[in-house]
Structures are given as C-alpha cells and as structure tokens.
Amino acid sequence: MAIFRTCSGLVIRCFKRVEHAADWLTGKAGPVFVFLCWTLIILGGLCFFDAVGRDLGPWSTLLLLPIFILVPLNLYGQYYLVTHVPPGFPSSRALALSPNPLPQDIERRWFDLSTEKSLWSPERWGMRKRGRPLTSGYGHVSQQDGNEGQDGSKRIRRCRKCDGPKPERAHHCSVCKRCILLMDHHCPWINACVGLHNQRHFILFMVWLSIGCWTVALLGIDKFWDSFGSIDSWPGYLPSIFFTLTWVLCIAIGFAVPILCAWHIYMITRNETSIESHDNAYLESRAKADGLIYLNPYDLGRRRNLNFFFNIGPDGYSKWTLLFPLVVPPASNGWSYPRRSMPSDHHIPATGLHAPELADGLLAPDGVNGKQPSGGDVAEDGRIGRYVMGDHGSLTDDEEGGGGFMD
C-alpha cells in the first residue's frame, strides 16, 4: 500500500506541474493572442470594405449604413475596452503581493477611461444613470468599503494564495496570480480575466463580432466565389486570397462565437458565472436527490438579471448604451450582491440530506438561516421547507484558496 500511495502522490505532483506550466504558458502567450486578434479583425474589416463595400449601390449603402457604422465602431471599441478595463480586484494588498504585477500606470489608464470627461463615458454623451450608483471608480475597493455594504456580523474570507480579502463570488486566478471580483474565466484572447468590470465589454464584443462575421459571410458570398477567378479581374486593392481566407474565417467564427455568446447570455439570465454554473448544477442534482428544489441565491429573474448585469433599466443607464462602446460601471461594488427571497410554500422533506454541504443553504421562507418560518414547522434536524438556497461561497471556493477569514 505504501508503494501505491507513493506512486499516486508522484502522479498528482506531476499533474500539478503540468497545470502550473499550462498556466504559465497561457499568461506568456496572452500578448500574442491579443496581437493576433487585432490583426484579424482589422484585416477582416479592410478586406470587406475593399471587396464588397466598393460594389454596393447608393441605396444599398444607405440601407446598410447603420451596420457599416455600428459594427466596426463596437467591434474595435469593445475589444479595446475589454483589453484595457481591469476586471476588478478586491484590494491593493493582493496586487502588491502578487508575483504577476500589473502595469504601474493601470490606475491612471482606468481613470482616463472612467472619468465623466472621457469619450468612453456615457455621461459625456448625456446618458446618465437614473438610480443611485452602487460603485464608482477603479476596481480596487477597500476592505472597509466592503464591510460597510454587508451585515456587520459577516466576516470576509481570506485568500490563502494572495493573502488578500476574498469577497463573495470572487475567485483566485491561477494565471493572473490574484483574486478577481466576480470572476468568470481567464481568457487568453484578452490576456486577462473576465470579471466584474469588463465582462459587459466581453459579452458585447462577442455580440458585435458575431454580427460582423455574418455580415461579411452573407454580403460577401459572391465575392468569395469571384476570388477563385483571375487575379486581373479582382476589383480590390488587397489580394483576392486575403478575402478568401477572411470569408472562410468569418464562417468558422460565425458558428463558434454565437454559440459561446448564447451560453454566456443564458448564464447571465440566471445571474451566474461560468464557475458558478458548474457549482449550481452540482448542488441542484444533490438537492434533487433529497426531494428538494435548489435555488440560486443571486437569481432575481431573467429581466432583472439582465438589467443588473448590463446596469440598464429603471435604476441603471439607458438601453442605448448597448449600441456604443461606453464604459458603464457595474451595478455592484463587487463585495455584496442582491439576493432573491425564498418562496412562501414549504414542507418538511421526508428523507435525510445526501449532501451535507447544502446544510448552510437551508433557509426559512423569510430568508433567515435556522429561524422558524411564520406558519411553518421545523424538523428535528433543523431542516426547513422544500426549497434550498445556495451557500455563500464555501463550495465555490477555489482549490487551496480558502485561508480562513480576515481579522
């Protein structure tokens, strides 16, 4: 048995080294991916207007003018913002201790983007937030600010890896070597994490990229077949092979990116990140085994989830901000998030819990842990109602990332 234990430990250490090597390679290759993406989208736009745009009649051009303006504007603008707006970090302490430091001028760059006098600011164009802002400025939020927005009795978790505060829904990125507010995933195509402050730009970039690819594919299909003809008959300034490769690439991206975008929008309607979607699916299956109905605590309903994510609606900015590359701040400060209430109907499950990790999420219909619901009963083991609410981050914590609580 000692031999098997030694061999298994060796295999685990080997996998750990491979994982760390993959994280290192992802981080180092990030600038290459960003350069490649800029090259492709700029070259694609040039090829389209060089080959297709020149042959369109005046009425066709006038009809398609909104697409010809909005698609390039958002395609290049949203990609610039998603690569320059930081995802949001819990504290400057974690950044200082991180082995992967950020550029020293990042706070100045972010201030230049977010100030109301900036061309990227919606206030500059008369689009002001209707409700009271929940957050402002750069992604750094002091620990005191985070505690002010929460129940005084609630403690803030500490990240074992970067030794900084770890608010709810924050995760430590193994590539960036720091905690990210509302982390969704690390994307090599933007050389950064997708998080609280830049996920809006990430989604809108995918939307406009999908529209742009299908615009090229549909309007350029005739030019695609013409590109196989004689070189002398090709009307564009760029070689015909450029448009051939651009059209094929647009078809490939036009299928892949919309699927990825649709999946992300579906998760937004459920108010969950990519990381949380896996945890919620696991908790839902475990709750179902106990005859319980699992509820995502952050799911406020589709419309409210969409308004909250894009920060639009009665308490946010105008929906017109979705049509332009503007730096719209998130609706949350990254330390606290609105939660749904428990449904009113309840009964005691007849079976015992198969998933002990759900115990912390069992709530009364009034939303208070472990308290007697009005007009209801409490089982001897303390279980209340037929619904179970997700926990507050103990299950979604990163591997080896839980370092207790901040003092």
C-alpha positions as CSV (number, residue, x, y, z in Angstrom):
1,M,0.0,0.0,0.0
2,A,2.9,2.3,0.7
3,I,4.1,1.9,-2.9
4,F,0.7,2.8,-4.3
5,R,0.5,5.8,-2.0
6,T,3.9,7.0,-3.1
7,C,3.1,6.4,-6.8
8,S,-0.2,8.2,-6.5
9,G,1.4,11.2,-4.8
10,L,4.0,11.3,-7.6
11,V,1.3,11.3,-10.3
12,I,-0.6,14.1,-8.5
13,R,2.6,16.2,-8.3
14,C,3.3,15.6,-12.0
15,F,-0.2,16.8,-12.9
16,K,0.3,19.8,-10.7
17,R,3.5,20.7,-12.5
18,V,1.7,20.3,-15.9
19,E,-1.1,22.5,-14.7
20,H,1.3,25.2,-13.5
21,A,3.2,25.0,-16.8
22,A,0.0,25.4,-18.7
23,D,-1.0,28.5,-16.6
24,W,2.5,30.0,-17.2
25,L,2.3,29.4,-21.0
26,T,-1.3,30.9,-21.1
27,G,0.0,34.0,-19.4
28,K,3.0,34.4,-21.6
29,A,1.1,33.8,-24.8
30,G,-1.6,36.3,-23.9
31,P,0.0,39.3,-25.8
32,V,0.4,37.1,-28.9
33,F,-3.3,36.3,-28.8
34,V,-4.2,39.9,-28.4
35,F,-2.0,40.9,-31.3
36,L,-3.4,38.1,-33.5
37,C,-7.0,39.2,-32.7
38,W,-6.3,42.8,-33.5
39,T,-4.7,41.7,-36.8
40,L,-7.6,39.5,-37.8
41,I,-10.4,42.0,-37.0
42,I,-8.6,44.9,-38.7
43,L,-7.7,42.9,-41.7
44,G,-11.2,41.5,-41.9
45,G,-12.7,44.9,-42.0
46,L,-10.3,46.2,-44.6
47,C,-11.0,43.1,-46.9
48,F,-14.7,43.6,-46.6
49,F,-14.9,47.3,-47.5
50,D,-12.2,46.8,-50.1
51,A,-14.0,44.0,-51.9
52,V,-17.7,44.3,-51.0
53,G,-18.3,47.9,-50.0
54,R,-17.0,49.4,-53.2
55,D,-19.5,47.5,-55.4
56,L,-22.6,48.4,-53.3
57,G,-25.1,50.8,-54.9
58,P,-26.1,54.1,-53.2
59,W,-29.4,52.7,-51.9
60,S,-27.9,49.5,-50.6
61,T,-25.1,51.5,-48.9
62,L,-27.7,53.8,-47.3
63,L,-29.8,50.9,-46.1
64,L,-26.8,49.1,-44.6
65,L,-25.2,52.3,-43.2
66,P,-26.2,51.6,-39.6
67,I,-24.5,48.2,-39.7
68,F,-21.4,49.7,-41.5
69,I,-21.1,52.3,-38.7
70,L,-22.1,50.3,-35.6
71,V,-20.3,47.1,-36.3
72,P,-16.8,48.5,-36.8
73,L,-17.3,51.0,-34.0
74,N,-18.3,48.4,-31.5
75,L,-16.0,45.7,-32.8
76,Y,-12.9,47.7,-32.3
77,G,-14.2,49.8,-29.4
78,Q,-15.4,46.9,-27.3
79,Y,-12.3,44.9,-27.9
80,Y,-10.1,47.9,-26.9
81,L,-12.2,48.3,-23.7
82,V,-12.2,44.6,-22.7
83,T,-8.4,44.6,-23.1
84,H,-7.9,47.8,-21.2
85,V,-10.6,47.8,-18.4
86,P,-9.3,45.8,-15.5
87,P,-11.7,43.0,-14.3
88,G,-11.7,44.3,-10.7
89,F,-9.6,43.3,-7.7
90,P,-10.6,43.1,-4.0
91,S,-7.6,45.0,-2.6
92,S,-4.4,46.7,-3.5
93,R,-2.7,44.4,-0.9
94,A,-3.3,41.3,-3.0
95,L,-1.9,43.1,-6.1
96,A,1.2,44.1,-4.2
97,L,1.9,40.6,-3.1
98,S,1.1,39.0,-6.5
99,P,4.0,37.5,-8.3
100,N,2.4,38.7,-11.6
101,P,2.3,42.5,-11.1
102,L,0.1,44.8,-13.2
103,P,1.5,47.7,-15.2
104,Q,2.2,50.7,-12.9
105,D,0.1,53.0,-15.0
106,I,-3.1,50.9,-15.0
107,E,-4.9,53.0,-12.4
108,R,-4.2,56.1,-14.5
109,R,-5.3,54.4,-17.6
110,W,-8.5,53.3,-15.9
111,F,-9.2,56.7,-14.5
112,D,-8.8,58.2,-18.0
113,L,-11.4,55.7,-19.3
114,S,-13.9,56.1,-16.5
115,T,-13.9,59.8,-15.8
116,E,-17.0,61.7,-17.0
117,K,-14.9,63.8,-19.3
118,S,-13.7,60.7,-21.1
119,L,-15.0,60.0,-24.6
120,W,-15.8,56.5,-23.3
121,S,-18.1,57.8,-20.5
122,P,-21.9,57.6,-21.1
123,E,-22.2,60.8,-19.1
124,R,-20.2,62.6,-21.8
125,W,-22.9,61.8,-24.2
126,G,-25.9,62.7,-22.0
127,M,-26.6,59.1,-20.8
128,R,-26.7,59.4,-17.0
129,K,-27.6,56.7,-14.5
130,R,-31.1,57.0,-13.3
131,G,-30.6,55.4,-9.9
132,R,-28.0,55.9,-7.2
133,P,-24.7,54.3,-8.2
134,L,-23.6,51.4,-6.1
135,T,-20.0,51.6,-7.1
136,S,-17.6,54.0,-8.8
137,G,-14.0,54.4,-10.0
138,Y,-11.4,51.7,-10.3
139,G,-11.9,48.0,-9.4
140,H,-10.0,48.4,-6.1
141,V,-12.4,48.5,-3.3
142,S,-11.1,48.9,0.2
143,Q,-11.8,46.3,2.8
144,Q,-13.7,48.9,4.9
145,D,-15.9,49.8,2.0
146,G,-16.7,46.1,1.5
147,N,-17.7,45.7,5.2
148,E,-19.9,48.7,5.1
149,G,-22.0,47.2,2.4
150,Q,-22.5,43.9,4.3
151,D,-24.0,42.7,7.6
152,G,-21.8,43.8,10.4
153,S,-21.6,40.2,11.7
154,K,-20.3,38.8,8.4
155,R,-16.6,38.2,8.1
156,I,-14.6,38.5,4.9
157,R,-12.8,35.4,3.7
158,R,-9.0,35.5,3.2
159,C,-7.3,34.0,0.1
160,R,-4.5,31.7,1.0
161,K,-2.8,32.2,-2.3
162,C,-2.5,36.0,-2.4
163,D,-3.3,36.7,1.3
164,G,-5.9,39.3,0.5
165,P,-9.6,39.6,1.1
166,K,-11.9,37.4,-0.9
167,P,-15.5,38.7,-1.1
168,E,-18.4,36.6,-2.2
169,R,-18.3,35.4,-5.8
170,A,-14.6,36.3,-6.1
171,H,-12.0,33.7,-7.1
172,H,-8.3,33.4,-7.4
173,C,-6.9,33.1,-10.9
174,S,-4.1,30.7,-11.3
175,V,-2.8,32.6,-14.4
176,C,-3.1,36.2,-13.1
177,K,-2.0,35.1,-9.6
178,R,-4.5,37.3,-7.9
179,C,-8.2,37.3,-6.8
180,I,-10.8,38.7,-9.3
181,L,-14.1,40.2,-8.4
182,L,-17.0,38.2,-9.9
183,M,-14.5,36.1,-11.9
184,D,-16.0,34.3,-14.9
185,H,-12.9,32.8,-16.5
186,H,-9.4,33.7,-17.8
187,C,-9.4,34.5,-21.5
188,P,-6.1,34.4,-23.4
189,W,-7.7,36.4,-26.2
190,I,-7.8,39.5,-24.0
191,N,-4.8,38.5,-21.9
192,A,-6.8,39.0,-18.7
193,C,-9.6,37.6,-16.6
194,V,-13.3,38.3,-17.4
195,G,-14.7,39.8,-14.3
196,L,-16.9,42.4,-12.7
197,H,-15.8,45.5,-14.6
198,N,-15.0,44.1,-18.1
199,Q,-17.5,41.2,-18.6
200,R,-20.0,43.6,-20.1
201,H,-17.5,44.6,-22.8
202,F,-16.6,40.9,-23.3
203,I,-20.2,40.0,-24.0
204,L,-20.9,42.9,-26.2
205,F,-17.7,42.2,-28.2
206,M,-18.9,38.7,-28.9
207,V,-22.3,40.0,-30.0
208,W,-20.8,42.5,-32.4
209,L,-18.2,40.1,-33.6
210,S,-21.0,37.6,-34.5
211,I,-22.9,40.3,-36.3
212,G,-19.8,41.3,-38.2
213,C,-18.9,37.8,-39.2
214,W,-22.3,37.1,-40.7
215,T,-22.4,40.5,-42.4
216,V,-19.2,39.5,-44.2
217,A,-20.4,36.0,-44.9
218,L,-23.8,37.0,-46.4
219,L,-22.8,40.1,-48.3
220,G,-19.5,38.7,-49.5
221,I,-20.6,35.3,-50.7
222,D,-20.5,36.4,-54.4
223,K,-17.0,37.9,-53.9
224,F,-15.9,34.7,-52.3
225,W,-16.6,32.7,-55.5
226,D,-15.1,35.5,-57.6
227,S,-11.9,35.3,-55.6
228,F,-11.1,32.0,-57.2
229,G,-11.1,33.6,-60.7
230,S,-8.4,35.5,-62.5
231,I,-6.2,37.8,-60.5
232,D,-6.6,40.5,-63.1
233,S,-10.4,40.6,-62.7
234,W,-10.3,41.1,-58.9
235,P,-11.5,44.6,-58.2
236,G,-10.0,45.1,-54.8
237,Y,-6.6,46.6,-53.8
238,L,-5.8,43.7,-51.5
239,P,-5.0,40.3,-53.0
240,S,-8.0,38.0,-53.5
241,I,-6.5,35.3,-51.2
242,F,-7.0,37.8,-48.3
243,F,-10.7,37.9,-48.9
244,T,-10.9,34.2,-49.4
245,L,-9.3,33.5,-46.0
246,T,-11.3,36.2,-44.4
247,W,-14.6,34.8,-45.6
248,V,-13.8,31.2,-44.5
249,L,-12.6,32.5,-41.1
250,C,-15.9,34.5,-40.7
251,I,-17.9,31.4,-41.4
252,A,-16.0,29.4,-38.7
253,I,-16.1,32.3,-36.2
254,G,-19.8,32.9,-37.1
255,F,-20.7,29.5,-35.8
256,A,-18.4,29.2,-32.8
257,V,-18.7,32.7,-31.2
258,P,-22.5,33.0,-31.3
259,I,-22.8,29.6,-29.5
260,L,-20.4,30.7,-26.9
261,C,-22.1,34.1,-26.6
262,A,-25.5,32.5,-26.3
263,W,-24.3,30.3,-23.5
264,H,-22.9,33.3,-21.6
265,I,-26.1,35.2,-22.1
266,Y,-28.1,32.2,-20.8
267,M,-25.9,32.2,-17.7
268,I,-26.5,36.0,-17.3
269,T,-30.2,35.4,-17.3
270,R,-29.6,33.0,-14.4
271,N,-27.2,35.5,-12.7
272,E,-24.3,33.1,-12.5
273,T,-20.7,33.0,-13.8
274,S,-19.1,30.1,-15.7
275,I,-17.6,28.9,-12.4
276,E,-20.9,29.2,-10.5
277,S,-22.8,27.4,-13.2
278,H,-20.9,24.2,-12.5
279,D,-21.4,24.5,-8.8
280,N,-25.1,25.3,-9.2
281,A,-25.6,22.3,-11.4
282,Y,-23.9,20.1,-8.8
283,L,-25.9,21.5,-5.9
284,E,-29.1,21.2,-8.0
285,S,-28.5,17.5,-8.6
286,R,-27.7,16.8,-5.0
287,A,-30.8,18.7,-3.8
288,K,-32.9,16.8,-6.3
289,A,-31.7,13.5,-4.7
290,D,-33.3,14.7,-1.4
291,G,-36.5,15.8,-3.0
292,L,-35.6,19.5,-2.7
293,I,-35.7,22.3,-5.1
294,Y,-32.4,24.1,-5.4
295,L,-32.4,27.9,-5.8
296,N,-29.6,30.1,-7.0
297,P,-29.4,32.9,-4.3
298,Y,-28.5,35.5,-6.9
299,D,-31.2,34.7,-9.5
300,L,-33.6,37.6,-9.4
301,G,-35.5,36.7,-12.6
302,R,-34.4,37.0,-16.2
303,R,-35.3,40.6,-16.8
304,R,-33.8,41.8,-13.5
305,N,-30.7,39.7,-14.1
306,L,-30.1,41.2,-17.5
307,N,-30.8,44.8,-16.2
308,F,-28.4,44.1,-13.3
309,F,-25.6,42.7,-15.5
310,F,-25.7,45.5,-18.1
311,N,-26.6,48.1,-15.5
312,I,-29.6,49.3,-17.5
313,G,-33.3,49.8,-16.8
314,P,-35.2,51.9,-14.2
315,D,-32.2,52.0,-11.8
316,G,-29.4,52.0,-14.4
317,Y,-28.3,53.5,-17.6
318,S,-30.2,53.8,-20.9
319,K,-30.5,50.8,-23.2
320,W,-28.9,53.0,-25.9
321,T,-25.5,52.3,-24.1
322,L,-25.7,48.8,-25.5
323,L,-25.2,50.2,-29.0
324,F,-22.0,52.1,-28.3
325,P,-18.6,51.2,-26.8
326,L,-19.0,53.1,-23.5
327,V,-17.5,52.4,-20.0
328,V,-20.6,51.7,-18.0
329,P,-19.8,50.8,-14.3
330,P,-21.2,47.6,-12.9
331,A,-24.4,47.7,-10.7
332,S,-22.5,46.1,-7.7
333,N,-19.4,47.2,-5.8
334,G,-18.1,43.6,-6.0
335,W,-18.4,43.0,-2.3
336,S,-22.2,42.4,-1.9
337,Y,-24.9,41.4,-4.3
338,P,-28.7,41.4,-4.1
339,R,-30.3,38.1,-3.3
340,R,-33.6,36.5,-4.0
341,S,-36.2,35.7,-1.3
342,M,-37.4,32.2,-0.5
343,P,-40.8,31.1,-1.9
344,S,-43.6,31.0,0.6
345,D,-44.8,27.4,0.3
346,H,-42.8,24.8,2.3
347,H,-43.0,21.4,3.8
348,I,-40.6,19.1,5.6
349,P,-38.7,16.7,3.3
350,A,-39.3,13.0,4.1
351,T,-35.7,11.9,3.5
352,G,-32.3,12.8,5.0
353,L,-29.9,15.0,3.2
354,H,-27.4,13.2,0.9
355,A,-25.3,16.4,0.5
356,P,-24.2,17.9,3.8
357,E,-22.7,20.9,2.0
358,L,-26.3,22.1,1.4
359,A,-27.0,22.4,5.1
360,D,-25.7,26.0,5.3
361,G,-28.1,27.0,2.5
362,L,-31.3,25.7,4.0
363,L,-33.3,28.8,4.7
364,A,-36.6,29.7,6.1
365,P,-39.1,31.3,3.7
366,D,-38.4,34.6,5.3
367,G,-34.8,34.2,4.2
368,V,-33.2,33.8,7.7
369,N,-30.9,30.9,8.4
370,G,-32.1,28.5,11.0
371,K,-35.1,30.5,12.2
372,Q,-38.7,29.4,12.5
373,P,-40.7,30.4,9.4
374,S,-44.0,32.0,10.1
375,G,-46.8,29.5,9.9
376,G,-44.4,26.6,9.3
377,D,-42.7,23.7,11.1
378,V,-39.1,22.9,11.7
379,A,-37.8,19.3,11.6
380,E,-35.8,17.8,14.4
381,D,-32.7,18.1,12.3
382,G,-33.3,21.8,11.7
383,R,-34.3,21.4,8.0
384,I,-36.9,23.9,6.8
385,G,-39.1,24.0,3.8
386,R,-38.9,22.2,0.4
387,Y,-36.6,24.7,-1.1
388,V,-32.8,25.0,-0.6
389,M,-30.8,28.1,-1.2
390,G,-27.2,28.0,-2.5
391,D,-24.4,28.6,0.1
392,H,-22.4,31.8,0.4
393,G,-19.2,30.6,-1.3
394,S,-17.9,27.6,0.8
395,L,-18.5,25.2,-2.1
396,T,-17.4,27.6,-4.9
397,D,-14.2,28.5,-3.1
398,D,-11.1,27.7,-5.2
399,E,-8.9,24.7,-4.6
400,E,-6.5,25.5,-1.8
401,G,-7.8,29.1,-1.9
402,G,-9.6,29.2,1.4
403,G,-7.3,30.8,4.0
404,G,-9.9,31.5,6.8
405,F,-11.2,34.9,7.4
406,M,-9.7,38.4,7.5
407,D,-9.0,39.8,11.0
